[in-house]
Amino acid sequence: MPDSPAKLNNIRAAIFDLDGTMVDSVPDIHLALNMMKADFSLTEISRDTVRRLVGRGTEKLVRDTLSIDMGLKRVEHMLPAALTSFYRHYRMTNGCYSTVYPGVTEGLTRMRENGLRLACVTNKPAVFTEPLLAKKGLYAFFDIIYSADSFPRKKPDPLPMLMACEKFGIPPSQAVVIGDSINDGQAARAAGCSLFIVPYGYNHGKPVTEIDSDGIIPDFLAAANLIL
């Protein structure tokens, strides 16, 4: 990873992660997980622990949350009911306590005004993705929105990134991915896209300096300056 990000050339599209990149959604998820745990008389999970667990998809999040309290066999037995419980509670909390990170709206506005095509690619299920984007005033920025269930494979697999580039009619080399985690990094690199990482997200509790990227950017306005 370079010491300071260099300006990218010939970029025609930007592909954004959602949780931990555009929106701090942990407060909503944390509350829903604890409501789920209460349904099964399990001890509460801390917000810091949730912050380390998010980003790999809802099923893994719920499985990892249950694993704190019980062994693998019981986790697998309880998982279907726990997922149903989490979905029910998260439908109520989604977008209620989450916040848009500083500079996101301004950066998206500048990119959009300068003709960049924008996509949101997330491991969040579609039933939660579009309502969250709408509640936070971000939905209208995006030409494409792909969620965890849009394709047979999700990040870190490159398939969603490749499909976004195909939809835009551009080679992956003309797209930049902006995310916060190793999942975004692996998907971007495997697809052949450029990659910027934000430092304020989740990344499973590991430093973002470990991610192979084209640089760490403080906010979306800084990204716009390096893309346009």
C-alpha positions as CSV (number, residue, x, y, z in Angstrom):
1,M,0.0,0.0,0.0
2,P,1.4,3.4,-0.9
3,D,2.3,5.9,1.9
4,S,-0.2,8.4,0.3
5,P,-2.8,7.7,-2.3
6,A,-2.0,8.8,-5.8
7,K,-4.6,10.2,-8.2
8,L,-6.3,7.6,-10.3
9,N,-6.7,8.0,-14.1
10,N,-9.5,7.0,-16.4
11,I,-12.0,6.0,-13.7
12,R,-15.6,6.0,-14.9
13,A,-17.4,4.3,-12.0
14,A,-17.1,4.0,-8.2
15,I,-18.4,0.9,-6.3
16,F,-19.1,1.5,-2.6
17,D,-19.5,-0.8,0.4
18,L,-22.3,0.2,2.8
19,D,-21.8,-0.9,6.4
20,G,-18.7,0.7,7.9
21,T,-18.0,2.7,4.7
22,M,-21.1,4.9,4.1
23,V,-23.1,4.2,7.3
24,D,-22.2,3.3,10.9
25,S,-25.0,0.7,11.2
26,V,-23.6,-1.1,14.3
27,P,-26.0,0.6,16.7
28,D,-29.0,-0.8,14.8
29,I,-27.4,-4.3,14.4
30,H,-26.3,-4.4,18.1
31,L,-29.8,-3.7,19.3
32,A,-31.4,-6.3,17.1
33,L,-28.8,-8.9,18.1
34,N,-29.5,-8.3,21.8
35,M,-33.3,-8.5,21.2
36,M,-32.7,-11.8,19.4
37,K,-30.5,-13.0,22.3
38,A,-33.2,-12.0,24.8
39,D,-35.7,-14.2,22.9
40,F,-33.5,-17.2,23.7
41,S,-32.5,-16.1,27.3
42,L,-28.9,-15.5,26.2
43,T,-26.5,-12.9,27.7
44,E,-26.1,-9.6,25.9
45,I,-23.3,-9.0,23.3
46,S,-21.2,-5.8,23.5
47,R,-21.2,-3.2,20.8
48,D,-17.4,-3.6,20.4
49,T,-17.9,-7.3,19.8
50,V,-20.6,-6.6,17.2
51,R,-18.2,-4.2,15.4
52,R,-15.7,-7.0,15.0
53,L,-18.2,-9.5,13.7
54,V,-20.1,-7.5,11.1
55,G,-19.3,-7.5,7.4
56,R,-19.4,-11.2,6.4
57,G,-23.1,-11.6,5.9
58,T,-26.1,-11.9,8.2
59,E,-26.0,-15.7,8.6
60,K,-22.3,-15.6,9.7
61,L,-23.0,-12.7,12.0
62,V,-25.8,-14.6,13.8
63,R,-23.8,-17.8,13.9
64,D,-20.8,-16.1,15.4
65,T,-23.0,-14.3,17.9
66,L,-24.5,-17.6,19.1
67,S,-21.1,-19.2,19.2
68,I,-20.2,-16.9,22.1
69,D,-22.7,-18.7,24.3
70,M,-22.7,-22.3,23.0
71,G,-21.0,-25.0,21.0
72,L,-21.2,-25.7,17.3
73,K,-23.8,-28.4,17.5
74,R,-26.2,-26.2,19.4
75,V,-25.5,-23.2,17.2
76,E,-26.5,-25.2,14.1
77,H,-29.7,-26.4,15.9
78,M,-30.7,-22.9,16.9
79,L,-29.6,-21.0,13.8
80,P,-32.8,-21.1,11.8
81,A,-34.9,-19.8,14.7
82,A,-32.2,-17.3,15.6
83,L,-32.1,-15.9,12.0
84,T,-35.9,-15.5,12.0
85,S,-35.7,-13.7,15.3
86,F,-32.9,-11.4,14.1
87,Y,-34.6,-10.6,10.8
88,R,-37.8,-9.6,12.7
89,H,-36.0,-7.3,15.1
90,Y,-33.6,-5.8,12.6
91,R,-36.5,-4.8,10.3
92,M,-37.6,-2.6,13.2
93,T,-34.2,-1.2,14.2
94,N,-32.7,-0.8,10.7
95,G,-31.9,2.8,10.1
96,C,-33.2,4.0,13.5
97,Y,-29.9,4.6,15.3
98,S,-27.3,4.4,12.5
99,T,-25.6,7.5,11.1
100,V,-24.0,8.5,7.8
101,Y,-20.3,9.1,8.1
102,P,-19.1,12.7,7.7
103,G,-18.3,13.6,4.1
104,V,-20.2,10.7,2.5
105,T,-23.1,12.7,1.1
106,E,-20.9,15.6,-0.1
107,G,-18.5,13.1,-1.7
108,L,-21.2,11.2,-3.5
109,T,-22.8,14.5,-4.7
110,R,-19.5,15.7,-6.2
111,M,-18.9,12.3,-7.9
112,R,-22.4,12.2,-9.3
113,E,-22.3,15.8,-10.5
114,N,-19.0,15.1,-12.4
115,G,-20.6,12.1,-14.3
116,L,-19.2,9.2,-12.4
117,R,-21.4,6.1,-12.3
118,L,-22.1,4.9,-8.8
119,A,-22.9,1.4,-7.4
120,C,-23.5,0.1,-3.9
121,V,-22.3,-3.5,-3.4
122,T,-22.9,-4.9,0.1
123,N,-23.1,-8.2,2.0
124,K,-26.3,-7.0,3.7
125,P,-29.5,-8.7,2.5
126,A,-31.6,-6.7,0.1
127,V,-34.5,-6.6,2.5
128,F,-32.3,-4.3,4.7
129,T,-30.1,-2.6,2.1
130,E,-32.6,-0.5,0.2
131,P,-34.6,0.6,3.3
132,L,-31.3,1.7,5.0
133,L,-30.1,3.7,2.0
134,A,-33.5,5.3,1.7
135,K,-33.7,6.3,5.3
136,K,-30.3,7.8,5.2
137,G,-30.9,9.8,2.0
138,L,-28.4,7.8,-0.1
139,Y,-30.6,5.7,-2.3
140,A,-30.9,8.2,-5.2
141,F,-27.2,8.4,-5.7
142,F,-26.8,4.9,-7.0
143,D,-27.3,3.5,-10.5
144,I,-26.8,0.0,-9.2
145,I,-27.5,-1.6,-5.8
146,Y,-26.3,-5.2,-5.3
147,S,-26.9,-7.0,-2.0
148,A,-25.8,-10.3,-0.4
149,D,-28.6,-12.2,-2.2
150,S,-28.2,-10.6,-5.6
151,F,-25.9,-13.3,-6.9
152,P,-24.9,-16.8,-5.8
153,R,-21.6,-15.5,-4.3
154,K,-20.9,-12.3,-2.3
155,K,-17.8,-10.5,-1.2
156,P,-14.9,-11.4,-0.9
157,D,-15.8,-13.2,-4.2
158,P,-15.3,-10.7,-7.1
159,L,-18.6,-11.7,-8.8
160,P,-20.7,-8.6,-7.6
161,M,-17.9,-6.2,-8.6
162,L,-17.6,-7.9,-12.0
163,M,-21.3,-7.7,-12.5
164,A,-21.4,-4.0,-11.6
165,C,-18.7,-3.3,-14.2
166,E,-20.5,-5.3,-16.8
167,K,-23.7,-3.5,-16.1
168,F,-21.9,-0.2,-16.5
169,G,-20.3,-1.4,-19.7
170,I,-16.7,-0.8,-18.5
171,P,-13.7,-2.9,-17.8
172,P,-12.9,-3.4,-14.1
173,S,-9.7,-1.3,-14.6
174,Q,-12.0,1.7,-15.0
175,A,-13.7,1.2,-11.7
176,V,-12.6,2.0,-8.1
177,V,-13.9,0.2,-5.1
178,I,-14.3,2.2,-1.8
179,G,-14.7,0.1,1.3
180,D,-13.5,-0.5,4.9
181,S,-12.6,-4.2,5.1
182,I,-10.5,-7.1,3.8
183,N,-13.6,-8.4,2.1
184,D,-13.8,-5.3,-0.1
185,G,-10.1,-5.5,-0.7
186,Q,-10.1,-9.1,-1.8
187,A,-13.1,-8.7,-4.0
188,A,-11.7,-5.5,-5.7
189,R,-8.3,-7.0,-6.4
190,A,-9.7,-10.3,-7.7
191,A,-12.0,-8.3,-10.0
192,G,-9.1,-6.1,-11.2
193,C,-10.5,-2.8,-9.8
194,S,-8.6,0.0,-8.0
195,L,-9.2,0.2,-4.3
196,F,-9.4,2.9,-1.6
197,I,-10.0,2.1,2.0
198,V,-11.6,4.3,4.7
199,P,-10.0,4.0,8.2
200,Y,-13.1,4.4,10.3
201,G,-15.0,1.2,9.5
202,Y,-15.1,-2.3,10.9
203,N,-12.6,-4.7,9.2
204,H,-13.2,-7.4,11.8
205,G,-11.0,-5.7,14.4
206,K,-7.8,-5.7,12.3
207,P,-5.8,-2.7,11.1
208,V,-6.7,-1.5,7.6
209,T,-3.0,-1.0,6.8
210,E,-2.9,-4.8,6.3
211,I,-5.2,-4.5,3.3
212,D,-3.7,-4.4,-0.2
213,S,-5.1,-1.1,-1.5
214,D,-4.2,2.0,-3.5
215,G,-4.4,4.0,-0.3
216,I,-6.3,4.9,2.8
217,I,-8.6,8.0,2.3
218,P,-10.0,10.0,5.2
219,D,-13.4,10.6,3.6
220,F,-15.4,10.5,0.4
221,L,-14.4,14.1,-0.6
222,A,-10.7,13.0,-0.5
223,A,-11.7,10.1,-2.7
224,A,-13.4,12.4,-5.1
225,N,-10.3,14.5,-5.4
226,L,-8.3,11.5,-6.4
227,I,-10.8,10.1,-8.9
228,L,-12.1,13.1,-10.8
